[in-house]
Amino acid sequence: MGLESSVPHLRKMQLSDVDQVVNVHLSSFQGFFLTFLGPRFLSLLYGYLVSSAHGVGYVSLDHGDEIVGFVCGSTQPAGFYRTFFKNQWRRIMLATLWPLICRPSIGPRLLRAVLYPPQASTAQGTATLMSIAVLPERQNKGIGKMLVQEFLIEMQRKGAQQVNLTTDKENNDSVNVFYRRLGFQLVRSFATPEGRWMNEYAISLGRGAGGQGSRGAGETGRGGAEEMG
Ligand SMILES: CC(C)(COP(=O)(O)OP(=O)(O)OC[C@H]1O[C@@H](n2cnc3c(N)ncnc32)[C@H](O)[C@@H]1OP(=O)(O)O)[C@@H](O)C(=O)NCCC(=O)NCCS
């Protein structure tokens, strides 16, 4: 196998990628709430996002077209989860029935997510990076960075002026360093109703989005970015 064939390449995420994207999510987000909701729920969620007119997603493919990483988000994050739950509630109930029977403790959090979905920034021109993951064995090789840069360029092309995201504040140094190195700036820290401390980051899409020219936003609209972790 030549060196060239082992260099991953990027392309836009398609509906047919969802199964592989779910596998990457399950491998990379072990112990996270959405992972506990199971592959059927994740397929619905990523399928809904990729089919949405506001969804933006990229996948990184290895030789043999295996998906080794992905990034996705929305140009209109406000109300994303509300619409998702409203339009897909029957399928969501079916998809989460078994995970709920196996792990009843996730019930209250799921209920909160349905009744009080995370409030994304409503600031005009603010897009959200909702999820990014690279297969554990392929991390620290520059794939995540390439995915974010391509994502930011596409968001800028679609007219977004800034992109925000949330990530765990505690026990998550590597991911916080990852975003800071890409030019994201900390906007605020906040606790979820479960007492989970989160950091909200933003980057403004000035000249040269995704590259050296990107500048941290310093401020964002009210509310926090929605996250899929
Ligand atoms: C976060 C994640 C997507 C990063 O992808 P990746 O392919 O491993 O990251 P890259 O190799 O592109 O790293 C990009 C930059 O971050 C830095 N970085 C990455 N991991 C790091 C670590 N553990 N410690 C310090 N810096 C790190 C790299 O040094 C690099 O900086 P540089 O270009 O200045 O050298 C990946 O680790 C992952 O999937 N994690 C699990 C899922 C997750 O937590 N997602 C984020 C949820 S908000």
The ligand as an SDF file (V2000), in Angstrom:
LIG
                    3D

 48 50  0  0  0  0  0  0  0  0999 V2000
  -11.1810   15.9680   19.4180 C   0  0  0  0  0  0  0  0  0  0  0  0
  -10.7730   15.1560   18.1890 C   0  0  0  0  0  0  0  0  0  0  0  0
  -11.8790   15.2500   17.1450 C   0  0  0  0  0  0  0  0  0  0  0  0
   -9.4790   15.7350   17.6130 C   0  0  0  0  0  0  0  0  0  0  0  0
   -9.1600   15.0620   16.4010 O   0  0  0  0  0  0  0  0  0  0  0  0
   -7.6590   14.6440   16.0790 P   0  0  0  0  0  0  0  0  0  0  0  0
   -7.6330   14.1360   14.6920 O   0  0  0  0  0  0  0  0  0  0  0  0
   -7.1900   13.7100   17.1260 O   0  0  0  0  0  0  0  0  0  0  0  0
   -6.8740   16.0430   16.2390 O   0  0  0  0  0  0  0  0  0  0  0  0
   -5.6630   16.5610   15.3420 P   0  0  0  0  0  0  0  0  0  0  0  0
   -4.6690   15.4680   15.2210 O   0  0  0  0  0  0  0  0  0  0  0  0
   -6.1720   17.1500   14.0870 O   0  0  0  0  0  0  0  0  0  0  0  0
   -5.0730   17.7270   16.2790 O   0  0  0  0  0  0  0  0  0  0  0  0
   -5.2080   19.0900   15.9220 C   0  0  0  0  0  0  0  0  0  0  0  0
   -4.4890   19.9310   16.9290 C   0  0  0  0  0  0  0  0  0  0  0  0
   -4.9160   19.6620   18.2790 O   0  0  0  0  0  0  0  0  0  0  0  0
   -3.7890   19.2450   19.0590 C   0  0  0  0  0  0  0  0  0  0  0  0
   -4.1660   18.1240   19.9050 N   0  0  0  0  0  0  0  0  0  0  0  0
   -4.9120   17.0760   19.5730 C   0  0  0  0  0  0  0  0  0  0  0  0
   -5.0000   16.2150   20.6170 N   0  0  0  0  0  0  0  0  0  0  0  0
   -4.2480   16.7680   21.6120 C   0  0  0  0  0  0  0  0  0  0  0  0
   -3.9010   16.3650   22.9260 C   0  0  0  0  0  0  0  0  0  0  0  0
   -4.3190   15.1890   23.4320 N   0  0  0  0  0  0  0  0  0  0  0  0
   -3.1350   17.1900   23.6750 N   0  0  0  0  0  0  0  0  0  0  0  0
   -2.6720   18.3410   23.1680 C   0  0  0  0  0  0  0  0  0  0  0  0
   -2.9450   18.7710   21.9080 N   0  0  0  0  0  0  0  0  0  0  0  0
   -3.7290   17.9820   21.1550 C   0  0  0  0  0  0  0  0  0  0  0  0
   -2.7750   18.7520   18.0610 C   0  0  0  0  0  0  0  0  0  0  0  0
   -1.4610   18.8900   18.5990 O   0  0  0  0  0  0  0  0  0  0  0  0
   -2.9850   19.6510   16.8870 C   0  0  0  0  0  0  0  0  0  0  0  0
   -2.3510   20.9080   17.0650 O   0  0  0  0  0  0  0  0  0  0  0  0
   -1.1920   21.3920   16.0510 P   0  0  0  0  0  0  0  0  0  0  0  0
   -1.7660   21.3760   14.6500 O   0  0  0  0  0  0  0  0  0  0  0  0
   -0.8670   22.7570   16.5350 O   0  0  0  0  0  0  0  0  0  0  0  0
   -0.1060   20.3860   16.2410 O   0  0  0  0  0  0  0  0  0  0  0  0
  -10.5230   13.6840   18.5610 C   0  0  0  0  0  0  0  0  0  0  0  0
   -9.5330   13.6240   19.5600 O   0  0  0  0  0  0  0  0  0  0  0  0
  -11.7560   12.9320   19.0350 C   0  0  0  0  0  0  0  0  0  0  0  0
  -12.4820   12.3450   18.2330 O   0  0  0  0  0  0  0  0  0  0  0  0
  -12.0150   12.8930   20.3470 N   0  0  0  0  0  0  0  0  0  0  0  0
  -13.1450   12.1360   20.9050 C   0  0  0  0  0  0  0  0  0  0  0  0
  -14.4790   12.7730   20.5740 C   0  0  0  0  0  0  0  0  0  0  0  0
  -14.5560   14.1720   21.1720 C   0  0  0  0  0  0  0  0  0  0  0  0
  -14.2630   14.3820   22.3340 O   0  0  0  0  0  0  0  0  0  0  0  0
  -14.9970   15.1360   20.3170 N   0  0  0  0  0  0  0  0  0  0  0  0
  -15.1440   16.5250   20.7030 C   0  0  0  0  0  0  0  0  0  0  0  0
  -16.4190   16.7200   21.3830 C   0  0  0  0  0  0  0  0  0  0  0  0
  -16.7720   18.4210   21.7000 S   0  0  0  0  0  0  0  0  0  0  0  0
  1  2  1  0
  2  3  1  0
  2  4  1  0
  2 36  1  0
  4  5  1  0
  5  6  1  0
  6  7  2  0
  6  8  1  0
  6  9  1  0
  9 10  1  0
 10 11  2  0
 10 12  1  0
 10 13  1  0
 13 14  1  0
 14 15  1  0
 15 16  1  0
 15 30  1  0
 16 17  1  0
 17 18  1  0
 17 28  1  0
 18 19  1  0
 18 27  1  0
 19 20  2  0
 20 21  1  0
 21 22  1  0
 21 27  2  0
 22 23  1  0
 22 24  2  0
 24 25  1  0
 25 26  2  0
 26 27  1  0
 28 29  1  0
 28 30  1  0
 30 31  1  0
 31 32  1  0
 32 33  2  0
 32 34  1  0
 32 35  1  0
 36 37  1  0
 36 38  1  0
 38 39  2  0
 38 40  1  0
 40 41  1  0
 41 42  1  0
 42 43  1  0
 43 44  2  0
 43 45  1  0
 45 46  1  0
 46 47  1  0
 47 48  1  0
M  END
$$$$
